[in-house]
Amino acid sequence: MKFIAFLFFLATAYFTANSQDKITKEVVDTIQVNSIPVIIYTDFSWKYLNPNDVDDYFNLQNAIHFDTVPYFNEFWNNDKVYVYEDTTSFEDTIYIALFDSLHRNFNNPWNGNFVSKFGPRGSRFHYGVDIDLNTGDTLRAAFDGKVRHARYNNGGYGNMIIIRHFNGLETVYAHLSEIFMYENQYVKAGSPIGLGGNTGRSRGPHLHLETRYRGFAFDPVNLIDFTTGKLKNDTLMLTPIVFGYKANLKNPVYYKIKSGDTLSAIAVRHNTTVTALCNINGITRNTTLHIGRVLRVR
């Protein structure tokens, strides 16, 4: 069936590409057909990659383009939230196609105001964004995919759903009041997956949304423009900088506030910025600095 589907895709791509005179196209992905790389372009046209051109191709823009479809079934486990090996390194810059010929839709899971951003929050790291809602609001799947995990989590997520998408990305939806989906179920973008709630470690109804690549959490705002509710691009670029936060997680640095301290002085002393101090500690520039309070500075 997969081979037939691929033949259908190639036929569609061929007729699409040849029905237009001039098309501005870019490489978005490759797939393997009988061990021969096939380049897929943004206009759905394609061509076989000459073995002599492989080195030049994979060094294009100092990025790695590759077929992410095999990652769809890699380390598939319904019982665990984290299924990939825990690592703090991410050495490559890659482009991930967010659409292909069979998966062309995106739906913003929930349109609301941010109540917490991605990044350090007090003594913990916040691996997603929190979006305000009312208990009972309907949440929807961001992309086509398959439900890998759907159950109550005792680690703080409450009722949570993890959906893996065709390109290997995963989206995580937590603190739900009700789960509609079951594990190993295929879902389409925009399908209702559950109701917003306040389960788990939560101080009020909200959606905790995470985006992950092979277990690496990254800021959802790199993917979604939450102002417009649309994707920022048809292709997601992930770089080592995006995951740079992981290198600092195991060695946090703290400072106890003394008499006369200001945020500006503390920031200069520890080679950081006031904005960074506020973000990492969940405070504002106007927060009163009480003597003896401990701030995280890195």
Backbone bond lengths (Angstrom), bond angles and torsions (degrees), N, CA, C in turn:
res aa  C-N    CA-C-N  psi(-1)  N-CA   C-N-CA  omega(-1)  CA-C   N-CA-C  phi
1 M - - - 1.455 - - 1.520 110.91 -
2 K 1.374 116.83 -40.26 1.451 119.37 -179.99 1.520 111.03 -62.95
3 F 1.372 115.90 -39.71 1.461 119.39 -178.73 1.521 110.08 -66.42
4 I 1.348 116.80 -39.93 1.469 120.55 178.70 1.523 110.12 -64.49
5 A 1.331 115.33 -41.77 1.468 118.89 178.53 1.515 110.79 -62.59
6 F 1.349 115.55 -37.88 1.455 118.37 179.93 1.523 110.77 -67.24
7 L 1.351 117.01 -40.49 1.469 120.20 177.85 1.522 110.25 -61.20
8 F 1.342 116.13 -39.88 1.465 119.77 177.55 1.524 110.46 -62.74
9 F 1.351 115.57 -41.22 1.467 119.63 179.09 1.527 110.28 -62.73
10 L 1.341 117.21 -44.31 1.463 120.15 -178.97 1.521 111.03 -63.42
11 A 1.346 115.95 -40.45 1.459 119.25 179.06 1.525 110.63 -63.86
12 T 1.333 116.46 -44.38 1.465 120.45 178.84 1.511 110.71 -62.22
13 A 1.345 115.69 -43.26 1.457 119.83 -179.26 1.522 110.98 -63.79
14 Y 1.359 116.55 -39.59 1.458 120.09 -178.34 1.520 111.26 -63.25
15 F 1.318 115.91 -49.58 1.461 118.94 -178.19 1.525 111.51 -67.76
16 T 1.351 116.65 -33.77 1.464 119.61 177.72 1.523 110.45 -65.27
17 A 1.339 115.60 -45.38 1.451 119.85 -177.27 1.518 111.93 -67.04
18 N 1.340 117.46 -35.05 1.457 120.15 -176.20 1.519 113.42 -88.74
19 S 1.326 117.31 -1.19 1.456 119.71 179.19 1.519 111.53 -93.83
20 Q 1.370 116.54 -0.36 1.446 121.04 -179.89 1.517 109.13 -123.29
21 D 1.333 116.12 140.00 1.455 120.56 -176.89 1.523 111.74 -75.16
22 K 1.337 116.41 -53.35 1.446 121.04 -178.56 1.527 109.67 -128.87
23 I 1.313 115.69 125.04 1.454 120.13 -177.84 1.525 108.78 -132.41
24 T 1.312 116.15 129.87 1.455 120.30 172.25 1.513 107.16 -85.43
25 K 1.316 116.02 116.77 1.456 118.76 -174.28 1.517 111.04 -132.40
26 E 1.335 114.99 153.14 1.444 122.38 178.55 1.523 109.43 -133.29
27 V 1.308 115.73 153.28 1.459 121.06 177.22 1.520 109.25 -72.41
28 V 1.339 116.98 131.75 1.463 120.47 176.65 1.521 112.84 -119.36
29 D 1.338 118.32 -21.07 1.458 118.70 -176.95 1.523 109.50 -170.41
30 T 1.330 116.13 168.80 1.455 121.71 170.62 1.515 108.63 -133.35
31 I 1.323 115.20 156.23 1.458 120.70 173.05 1.517 108.00 -134.23
32 Q 1.312 116.12 161.95 1.456 121.08 179.72 1.525 109.87 -102.76
33 V 1.318 116.62 127.46 1.459 122.41 175.08 1.521 107.15 -125.70
34 N 1.332 116.12 110.19 1.465 120.99 -176.12 1.522 111.00 53.57
35 S 1.345 115.27 42.07 1.471 123.72 177.74 1.521 113.65 70.58
36 I 1.326 117.30 7.57 1.465 120.36 178.38 1.526 108.35 -105.39
37 P 1.341 118.37 124.38 1.468 120.01 179.46 1.525 111.41 -65.77
38 V 1.322 115.70 136.04 1.463 121.97 175.35 1.522 107.60 -118.25
39 I 1.329 117.09 125.54 1.456 122.38 -178.89 1.523 109.23 -84.50
40 I 1.322 116.87 131.91 1.461 122.55 176.58 1.528 108.18 -108.76
41 Y 1.335 116.46 130.48 1.453 121.41 -178.80 1.531 110.87 -104.68
42 T 1.335 115.92 166.71 1.459 120.71 -177.42 1.519 112.90 -64.03
43 D 1.327 118.07 -21.64 1.467 120.09 179.19 1.524 111.68 -92.97
44 F 1.372 116.32 11.07 1.474 123.79 -179.92 1.523 113.67 72.14
45 S 1.341 117.69 8.08 1.457 118.61 170.87 1.530 107.89 -78.97
46 W 1.337 116.49 170.50 1.450 120.46 -175.09 1.511 110.17 -155.06
47 K 1.332 115.68 163.55 1.463 120.27 172.23 1.522 108.54 -158.42
48 Y 1.339 114.84 152.65 1.452 119.17 175.38 1.520 109.12 -71.74
49 L 1.341 115.67 144.55 1.454 120.86 -179.69 1.517 109.29 -93.32
50 N 1.317 115.78 120.65 1.453 120.86 176.89 1.520 109.45 -63.38
51 P 1.330 118.33 129.90 1.472 120.36 -178.82 1.521 113.43 -53.29
52 N 1.330 116.38 -29.78 1.461 119.63 -179.47 1.522 112.26 -71.56
53 D 1.337 116.54 -17.04 1.462 120.31 -177.34 1.520 112.97 -99.68
54 V 1.322 116.94 1.04 1.457 120.11 -173.02 1.525 111.52 -60.57
55 D 1.323 117.89 -46.62 1.460 120.31 -177.42 1.515 111.35 -60.82
56 D 1.341 116.03 -43.76 1.462 119.30 179.39 1.521 110.43 -64.29
57 Y 1.316 116.01 -39.59 1.460 119.78 -177.44 1.522 111.78 -64.63
58 F 1.327 116.42 -46.78 1.456 119.49 -176.10 1.525 113.16 -76.67
59 N 1.315 117.51 -6.58 1.454 120.54 173.06 1.523 111.11 -101.11
60 L 1.326 117.24 3.54 1.453 122.10 -179.13 1.525 110.60 -58.14
61 Q 1.323 115.76 123.58 1.470 122.65 179.84 1.534 111.31 54.06
62 N 1.349 116.15 27.50 1.465 120.38 -179.86 1.529 112.18 54.09
63 A 1.302 115.95 30.99 1.462 120.44 -179.06 1.515 110.29 -124.33
64 I 1.318 115.18 162.78 1.463 121.16 177.84 1.516 108.62 -109.54
65 H 1.327 116.29 122.75 1.460 121.23 174.98 1.531 106.48 -109.02
66 F 1.283 117.89 129.72 1.457 118.44 -179.26 1.520 110.08 -155.45
67 D 1.288 115.15 167.39 1.456 120.85 179.69 1.522 109.27 -76.11
68 T 1.325 116.74 118.41 1.462 120.71 -179.05 1.519 112.18 -94.68
69 V 1.333 118.20 -5.22 1.455 120.79 -176.74 1.534 112.77 -58.54
70 P 1.361 120.26 -38.56 1.471 118.36 179.01 1.520 113.22 -58.61
71 Y 1.329 118.10 -24.78 1.454 120.99 -179.67 1.524 112.11 -70.65
72 F 1.310 117.43 -11.27 1.457 121.06 -178.28 1.526 111.06 -60.31
73 N 1.322 116.84 -38.88 1.465 120.68 -177.20 1.528 112.94 -105.65
74 E 1.318 117.93 1.21 1.455 121.18 -176.60 1.536 111.06 -70.50
75 F 1.329 116.50 134.81 1.467 122.40 178.30 1.532 111.11 51.48
76 W 1.327 116.40 44.06 1.472 119.65 -179.33 1.515 108.72 -74.82
77 N 1.350 116.88 123.39 1.457 121.46 -178.18 1.521 108.30 -151.65
78 N 1.327 116.12 124.02 1.458 120.56 -179.20 1.524 112.88 -81.01
79 D 1.328 117.17 -23.27 1.460 120.62 -171.27 1.527 113.71 -85.41
80 K 1.327 117.06 -27.64 1.458 120.11 -174.00 1.530 111.68 -103.84
81 V 1.335 114.55 145.98 1.465 120.02 174.01 1.516 109.76 -77.60
82 Y 1.330 115.89 -44.26 1.469 121.37 179.68 1.520 108.34 -108.46
83 V 1.316 117.31 120.48 1.461 120.70 -174.54 1.522 112.88 -116.90
84 Y 1.339 117.06 -7.69 1.457 119.99 179.63 1.518 109.92 -98.18
85 E 1.316 115.69 159.34 1.458 120.61 177.73 1.525 109.67 -63.26
86 D 1.304 116.74 132.12 1.460 121.14 -179.97 1.525 109.37 -73.06
87 T 1.296 117.09 123.52 1.457 121.80 179.70 1.513 109.25 -144.25
88 T 1.312 116.89 154.85 1.458 120.51 -179.81 1.527 111.39 -107.11
89 S 1.324 117.31 6.39 1.467 119.40 -177.12 1.525 111.19 -114.58
90 F 1.304 114.31 143.39 1.460 121.81 174.05 1.517 104.79 -144.53
91 E 1.327 117.16 104.80 1.458 121.09 -165.95 1.522 114.79 -98.74
92 D 1.315 117.99 -14.96 1.460 120.46 -173.51 1.519 112.00 -107.04
93 T 1.326 114.34 154.95 1.459 120.99 167.56 1.519 106.64 -103.06
94 I 1.316 116.58 126.36 1.457 119.79 -176.42 1.523 110.31 -132.22
95 Y 1.319 115.08 156.33 1.456 122.52 171.62 1.525 107.45 -112.86
96 I 1.320 116.48 131.51 1.459 121.06 179.22 1.519 108.82 -117.20
97 A 1.321 116.47 123.18 1.462 120.80 176.77 1.523 109.54 -70.58
98 L 1.313 116.73 128.08 1.464 120.85 -179.25 1.518 112.03 -88.53
99 F 1.321 117.09 -12.44 1.456 121.75 179.53 1.516 109.61 -135.31
100 D 1.317 116.39 152.27 1.458 121.66 166.56 1.520 107.29 -138.60
101 S 1.331 116.93 -170.06 1.461 119.76 -173.41 1.526 112.63 -66.38
102 L 1.340 117.13 -22.46 1.460 120.29 -177.56 1.528 112.69 -101.65
103 H 1.306 116.95 -19.50 1.463 121.33 -175.93 1.528 108.21 -126.32
104 R 1.338 116.11 98.92 1.454 120.37 -171.18 1.526 113.61 -119.83
105 N 1.321 117.68 8.67 1.459 118.86 -172.02 1.524 112.92 -118.12
106 F 1.333 114.08 151.91 1.460 122.45 172.54 1.519 108.50 -137.50
107 N 1.335 116.15 144.56 1.459 120.96 176.35 1.524 108.51 -138.32
108 N 1.330 116.79 127.22 1.455 120.19 176.89 1.532 108.40 -63.80
109 P 1.341 118.76 121.44 1.473 120.75 -175.25 1.521 113.40 -56.06
110 W 1.347 116.80 -39.86 1.454 120.09 178.65 1.523 109.08 -160.64
111 N 1.328 115.90 134.15 1.456 121.32 -179.47 1.524 109.42 -100.26
112 G 1.321 116.17 102.11 1.459 120.66 -178.87 1.512 110.87 -154.11
113 N 1.301 116.21 -178.72 1.461 121.78 -179.44 1.524 111.14 -86.27
114 F 1.319 116.23 143.97 1.456 120.90 176.38 1.523 110.09 -70.11
115 V 1.324 115.83 134.86 1.459 119.88 171.77 1.532 110.51 -113.02
116 S 1.315 116.82 -11.31 1.462 121.43 175.57 1.529 108.42 -161.24
117 K 1.337 115.62 137.14 1.451 120.76 -177.29 1.530 111.39 -98.70
118 F 1.303 115.27 173.12 1.459 123.61 176.14 1.535 108.24 -72.87
119 G 1.338 116.38 135.05 1.458 119.47 175.98 1.514 112.76 134.28
120 P 1.328 117.08 -174.09 1.468 121.34 -179.22 1.521 111.18 -59.11
121 R 1.318 115.67 139.68 1.458 120.78 178.26 1.524 107.34 -143.81
122 G 1.345 115.00 99.83 1.453 119.32 -175.33 1.519 110.20 64.91
123 S 1.318 116.60 -129.92 1.465 121.06 -178.95 1.524 112.56 -88.85
124 R 1.324 117.09 -0.51 1.463 120.78 -179.19 1.519 110.17 -119.53
125 F 1.334 115.02 164.59 1.456 120.91 175.63 1.519 108.25 -104.38
126 H 1.324 116.04 133.09 1.459 121.69 -178.79 1.520 108.42 -96.85
127 Y 1.324 117.09 112.53 1.458 122.31 -170.27 1.533 114.23 -88.55
128 G 1.308 117.25 9.25 1.465 119.97 178.75 1.507 110.67 -150.60
129 V 1.305 115.79 -162.71 1.463 121.59 173.99 1.523 108.04 -119.39
130 D 1.327 116.09 146.42 1.459 121.75 176.97 1.520 108.80 -105.64
131 I 1.323 115.97 127.77 1.464 121.59 -176.47 1.525 108.95 -119.16
132 D 1.317 115.52 128.32 1.458 121.72 -176.58 1.528 111.83 -65.00
133 L 1.328 115.79 141.21 1.468 121.45 174.85 1.512 109.57 -160.54
134 N 1.309 116.63 178.88 1.455 122.94 174.61 1.520 109.41 -106.97
135 T 1.310 117.03 145.14 1.455 119.76 176.49 1.533 109.70 -56.73
136 G 1.320 115.53 129.09 1.461 120.59 -178.90 1.518 114.04 102.10
137 D 1.348 117.70 -9.57 1.476 119.69 176.50 1.524 109.68 -66.41
138 T 1.326 116.22 141.80 1.460 121.28 -176.73 1.525 111.66 -82.49
139 L 1.328 116.19 127.77 1.461 122.66 177.69 1.516 109.01 -104.20
140 R 1.334 115.54 149.91 1.466 119.95 -173.98 1.530 111.35 -129.72
141 A 1.333 115.31 153.56 1.460 121.16 179.25 1.519 110.05 -68.44
142 A 1.333 116.38 139.33 1.460 121.04 -178.13 1.523 111.63 -74.07
143 F 1.333 117.41 -44.24 1.469 122.75 -178.04 1.529 108.98 -133.63
144 D 1.327 115.52 169.64 1.455 119.89 168.73 1.527 108.37 -61.04
145 G 1.315 116.99 146.33 1.453 118.58 178.69 1.510 113.10 178.88
146 K 1.316 114.76 -162.54 1.460 122.21 -177.78 1.526 107.85 -136.48
147 V 1.324 116.19 134.79 1.465 121.30 -176.84 1.527 109.44 -74.35
148 R 1.323 116.35 116.41 1.467 120.47 178.52 1.517 112.08 -90.01
149 H 1.337 116.86 -33.39 1.466 120.59 -175.16 1.523 108.13 -146.78
150 A 1.333 117.04 129.67 1.468 121.01 179.19 1.521 108.90 -151.94
151 R 1.332 116.35 94.92 1.453 120.92 -178.30 1.534 109.39 -170.81
152 Y 1.328 115.80 177.63 1.462 120.07 178.33 1.524 109.28 -77.87
153 N 1.325 116.02 137.63 1.453 122.07 -179.25 1.530 109.76 -113.41
154 N 1.336 116.60 126.64 1.459 121.22 -179.20 1.524 113.23 -82.61
155 G 1.327 117.29 -4.20 1.454 120.68 -178.07 1.513 114.56 -86.71
156 G 1.347 116.85 5.31 1.449 119.44 177.10 1.506 114.74 120.87
157 Y 1.350 116.81 -17.94 1.460 120.29 -178.35 1.531 112.67 -74.58
158 G 1.325 117.42 -21.78 1.455 119.37 -173.77 1.511 110.33 67.65
159 N 1.323 117.48 -148.49 1.464 120.27 175.86 1.529 108.55 -66.67
160 M 1.320 115.99 122.14 1.470 118.99 -175.37 1.521 110.90 -137.32
161 I 1.315 114.21 154.67 1.456 122.56 176.78 1.521 108.33 -130.80
162 I 1.318 116.25 133.35 1.463 121.01 173.24 1.528 107.59 -118.49
163 I 1.330 115.83 123.37 1.469 121.20 179.37 1.517 108.50 -113.93
164 R 1.322 115.88 127.80 1.462 119.76 174.10 1.518 108.34 -97.18
165 H 1.328 115.19 137.48 1.449 121.37 -175.85 1.524 111.32 -106.08
166 F 1.318 116.89 165.85 1.454 122.13 -169.03 1.525 112.41 -57.55
167 N 1.339 118.17 -27.40 1.460 121.63 -176.28 1.528 112.68 -94.56
168 G 1.323 117.69 8.81 1.459 120.95 177.83 1.510 114.13 95.24
169 L 1.325 118.51 -13.87 1.458 120.40 176.18 1.526 109.99 -67.95
170 E 1.324 116.61 152.26 1.455 121.69 173.21 1.527 109.17 -126.10
171 T 1.329 116.03 143.01 1.456 121.22 171.91 1.517 108.04 -116.80
172 V 1.336 115.68 142.19 1.459 122.79 -175.37 1.528 108.62 -121.35
173 Y 1.327 116.59 132.18 1.456 123.22 -178.54 1.532 107.38 -125.06
174 A 1.345 117.43 118.45 1.465 119.45 -171.97 1.524 113.06 -128.61
175 H 1.339 115.04 163.93 1.473 126.60 -179.88 1.525 112.04 73.27
176 L 1.329 117.51 23.15 1.465 121.42 -178.39 1.534 110.97 -67.43
177 S 1.322 115.74 150.24 1.466 119.97 174.28 1.522 110.45 -87.20
178 E 1.330 115.82 -23.59 1.467 120.12 -179.91 1.519 109.57 -152.23
179 I 1.335 115.79 141.63 1.462 122.36 178.47 1.522 109.20 -108.98
180 F 1.318 116.50 126.89 1.467 120.64 179.23 1.529 112.34 -92.11
181 M 1.332 117.48 -26.18 1.451 120.95 -170.12 1.529 111.50 -93.53
182 Y 1.317 115.94 162.22 1.451 121.02 173.42 1.519 108.69 -122.31
183 E 1.305 116.14 156.05 1.463 121.00 -175.32 1.526 111.30 -64.92
184 N 1.341 114.22 142.40 1.468 124.52 -177.74 1.529 112.63 74.31
185 Q 1.300 116.99 12.53 1.467 121.33 177.31 1.528 109.73 -87.65
186 Y 1.329 116.02 136.61 1.460 120.81 174.45 1.523 109.22 -82.43
187 V 1.325 116.27 138.84 1.464 121.01 -179.50 1.521 109.39 -131.36
188 K 1.312 115.45 155.00 1.458 121.82 176.90 1.520 109.34 -105.66
189 A 1.318 116.78 152.41 1.455 121.02 176.55 1.523 109.51 -55.67
190 G 1.323 116.40 132.63 1.454 120.92 -179.98 1.510 114.28 92.05
191 S 1.342 117.65 -7.63 1.467 120.26 179.13 1.529 110.05 -69.57
192 P 1.341 118.58 136.40 1.467 120.48 174.78 1.524 109.61 -62.54
193 I 1.328 117.13 128.47 1.459 120.39 -177.79 1.529 112.38 -114.97
194 G 1.327 117.38 -16.71 1.455 119.96 180.00 1.511 111.30 172.55
195 L 1.332 115.10 -175.51 1.457 121.18 -179.05 1.520 110.01 -116.09
196 G 1.327 115.79 140.43 1.448 121.18 178.18 1.514 111.36 -61.75
197 G 1.324 115.89 152.00 1.451 118.30 -177.99 1.511 113.59 -162.89
198 N 1.339 114.43 -155.03 1.460 121.43 -172.82 1.522 110.09 -142.67
199 T 1.339 116.87 32.86 1.464 120.72 -177.18 1.521 110.79 -84.51
200 G 1.333 115.79 158.40 1.455 120.21 179.62 1.515 111.60 79.66
201 R 1.344 116.20 -154.96 1.457 121.35 178.89 1.528 108.60 -82.46
202 S 1.309 115.60 92.21 1.465 121.42 -173.56 1.519 109.46 -148.07
203 R 1.335 115.86 141.78 1.462 120.58 -178.59 1.516 112.71 -103.69
204 G 1.299 116.01 12.43 1.459 120.23 179.73 1.513 109.29 165.67
205 P 1.324 118.67 160.51 1.468 121.39 -178.17 1.526 111.23 -59.27
206 H 1.304 116.76 126.70 1.467 121.63 175.18 1.524 108.85 -167.49
207 L 1.316 115.29 162.96 1.460 121.56 173.02 1.517 108.62 -99.88
208 H 1.311 115.93 122.75 1.465 120.90 169.94 1.523 106.35 -93.54
209 L 1.323 116.66 114.93 1.468 122.10 -176.03 1.524 109.73 -115.38
210 E 1.327 116.13 126.12 1.457 121.44 175.85 1.524 110.08 -118.95
211 T 1.318 115.50 149.30 1.467 122.02 170.88 1.522 107.06 -123.31
212 R 1.320 116.30 133.80 1.462 120.45 -175.40 1.528 111.03 -135.16
213 Y 1.328 114.75 149.95 1.457 121.57 171.42 1.521 107.66 -127.06
214 R 1.341 117.00 113.71 1.459 123.08 -179.60 1.528 111.44 50.14
215 G 1.327 115.95 41.25 1.448 121.23 177.23 1.512 114.45 90.32
216 F 1.332 117.95 -13.40 1.455 121.70 178.58 1.535 109.40 -85.10
217 A 1.311 117.30 116.99 1.462 119.81 175.61 1.529 108.84 -77.47
218 F 1.319 116.29 139.76 1.467 120.32 174.68 1.519 108.52 -136.11
219 D 1.312 116.65 159.11 1.457 121.81 -175.22 1.530 110.07 -62.93
220 P 1.344 117.77 121.63 1.471 120.19 179.80 1.528 113.93 -57.46
221 V 1.343 117.49 -22.39 1.469 118.56 179.68 1.521 111.27 -70.31
222 N 1.339 118.42 -13.07 1.465 120.55 172.46 1.523 110.93 -71.83
223 L 1.318 115.19 -19.70 1.457 121.37 -176.05 1.529 112.22 -106.31
224 I 1.336 116.08 -44.25 1.465 121.82 -171.09 1.523 110.87 -116.03
225 D 1.318 116.24 135.40 1.456 121.81 169.63 1.530 106.25 -89.04
226 F 1.325 116.97 100.52 1.460 120.41 -173.74 1.527 112.26 -74.01
227 T 1.328 117.18 -10.24 1.464 120.29 175.20 1.520 110.80 -74.30
228 T 1.336 115.82 -42.47 1.464 121.09 -178.89 1.523 112.06 -97.14
229 G 1.343 116.89 -17.08 1.459 120.39 -177.06 1.510 113.05 76.10
230 K 1.346 116.43 19.78 1.464 120.90 -178.30 1.525 110.34 -121.40
231 L 1.326 114.94 165.12 1.458 119.91 175.14 1.524 109.76 -71.01
232 K 1.318 116.11 149.27 1.457 119.59 178.96 1.519 111.70 -77.00
233 N 1.328 116.08 -25.10 1.455 120.19 -178.34 1.523 108.67 -160.86
234 D 1.326 116.66 162.45 1.456 120.57 175.52 1.525 111.58 -78.29
235 T 1.335 116.10 -13.65 1.456 121.87 -179.87 1.514 109.33 -127.25
236 L 1.311 117.18 135.63 1.456 122.33 179.14 1.522 109.45 -99.88
237 M 1.332 116.72 125.53 1.459 120.89 175.74 1.525 108.90 -102.32
238 L 1.314 116.12 124.53 1.458 121.97 177.33 1.525 108.62 -116.63
239 T 1.317 115.80 129.62 1.462 121.95 -177.69 1.526 109.87 -123.98
240 P 1.331 117.73 165.55 1.466 119.70 175.76 1.523 112.77 -57.04
241 I 1.333 117.14 -29.20 1.464 120.77 179.91 1.528 110.60 -63.98
242 V 1.337 116.48 -37.62 1.465 120.98 -179.10 1.529 110.74 -58.59
243 F 1.335 115.98 -33.97 1.462 120.38 -177.24 1.527 111.90 -105.87
244 G 1.333 116.29 16.15 1.459 119.99 -178.11 1.510 113.43 -62.11
245 Y 1.325 117.38 -23.87 1.465 121.18 -179.01 1.522 112.32 -60.39
246 K 1.336 117.50 -27.13 1.461 120.53 -173.94 1.522 111.85 -66.54
247 A 1.332 116.61 -29.60 1.463 119.64 -177.90 1.522 111.99 -66.92
248 N 1.333 117.76 -25.17 1.462 121.04 -176.73 1.523 113.69 -96.30
249 L 1.332 117.39 -6.95 1.459 119.43 -173.04 1.525 112.95 -67.17
250 K 1.334 116.56 -32.03 1.457 118.54 -175.09 1.527 112.80 -85.64
251 N 1.332 117.76 -11.67 1.456 119.96 -177.37 1.526 111.45 -131.60
252 P 1.332 118.10 63.41 1.459 119.81 179.12 1.530 110.72 -69.77
253 V 1.322 115.69 151.91 1.467 121.59 179.03 1.524 108.51 -120.16
254 Y 1.359 116.69 133.63 1.453 121.05 -176.40 1.530 110.33 -121.34
255 Y 1.336 115.01 157.55 1.467 120.92 179.30 1.529 108.76 -139.91
256 K 1.347 116.31 133.94 1.468 121.16 177.90 1.533 109.04 -92.73
257 I 1.320 116.11 126.61 1.456 122.40 -176.39 1.526 110.81 -66.38
258 K 1.347 114.86 135.25 1.468 122.15 178.83 1.519 110.03 -116.43
259 S 1.305 116.18 169.48 1.458 121.23 178.69 1.529 110.52 -60.09
260 G 1.338 115.91 131.99 1.455 120.98 178.66 1.514 114.83 89.01
261 D 1.316 118.05 -5.89 1.465 120.88 -179.45 1.525 111.37 -68.52
262 T 1.307 115.65 144.07 1.466 123.19 171.05 1.516 107.59 -127.59
263 L 1.326 116.05 160.89 1.465 119.12 178.05 1.519 111.02 -60.66
264 S 1.334 116.27 -39.15 1.466 120.03 -179.58 1.522 110.96 -62.46
265 A 1.328 116.40 -44.08 1.462 120.20 -179.12 1.521 111.35 -66.39
266 I 1.326 116.48 -41.36 1.465 120.61 179.03 1.527 110.08 -64.18
267 A 1.332 116.06 -41.05 1.466 120.32 -179.85 1.521 110.97 -62.84
268 V 1.330 117.34 -46.02 1.463 121.04 179.77 1.524 110.42 -62.88
269 R 1.324 116.19 -42.46 1.462 121.08 -177.35 1.523 111.87 -62.29
270 H 1.334 116.81 -31.67 1.462 120.10 -176.23 1.522 112.82 -111.03
271 N 1.336 115.59 19.37 1.467 121.56 173.99 1.526 112.10 54.07
272 T 1.332 114.88 48.58 1.458 120.27 176.49 1.525 108.64 -137.71
273 T 1.326 117.93 -163.91 1.457 121.36 -178.89 1.524 110.16 -125.21
274 V 1.329 115.89 160.20 1.462 120.15 177.55 1.525 110.22 -61.67
275 T 1.332 116.08 -41.41 1.469 120.08 178.67 1.521 111.40 -58.63
276 A 1.333 116.25 -44.02 1.468 120.16 179.81 1.528 110.75 -64.15
277 L 1.343 116.70 -40.85 1.460 119.89 178.39 1.527 111.29 -62.00
278 C 1.328 115.86 -42.29 1.465 119.69 179.75 1.521 111.33 -63.58
279 N 1.345 115.50 -44.09 1.470 119.66 -178.19 1.518 111.95 -65.83
280 I 1.336 116.34 -41.13 1.457 119.69 -174.22 1.529 111.93 -74.26
281 N 1.357 116.43 -22.75 1.461 120.13 -178.12 1.517 113.96 -110.33
282 G 1.342 116.60 -0.75 1.455 120.03 178.79 1.515 112.78 66.42
283 I 1.346 117.15 37.50 1.459 121.75 179.39 1.523 109.62 -122.43
284 T 1.329 117.16 178.19 1.465 122.29 176.20 1.524 108.93 -119.10
285 R 1.321 116.07 171.63 1.471 121.17 178.84 1.526 111.61 -62.83
286 N 1.326 117.58 -22.54 1.460 121.64 -177.50 1.524 113.79 -95.76
287 T 1.336 116.73 2.68 1.463 120.08 179.54 1.529 110.52 -64.91
288 T 1.313 116.46 133.16 1.466 121.22 177.71 1.523 110.14 -70.49
289 L 1.319 116.60 128.46 1.460 121.64 -179.29 1.528 109.43 -91.70
290 H 1.305 116.64 103.40 1.461 121.20 -179.66 1.525 110.26 -84.01
291 I 1.326 115.24 133.90 1.468 120.46 179.54 1.530 109.65 -58.69
292 G 1.324 114.81 131.74 1.463 119.99 179.35 1.518 113.17 98.31
293 R 1.333 116.61 -16.17 1.471 118.77 178.29 1.522 109.26 -68.81
294 V 1.311 116.34 142.44 1.466 121.33 -179.68 1.529 109.25 -100.29
295 L 1.322 116.31 126.78 1.456 122.75 175.85 1.518 109.95 -110.91
296 R 1.305 115.51 143.05 1.458 119.30 171.87 1.519 107.57 -85.70
297 V 1.324 116.88 127.72 1.463 120.96 -177.38 1.523 112.42 -106.99
298 R 1.349 117.30 -14.68 1.465 120.91 175.80 1.531 108.70 -154.21
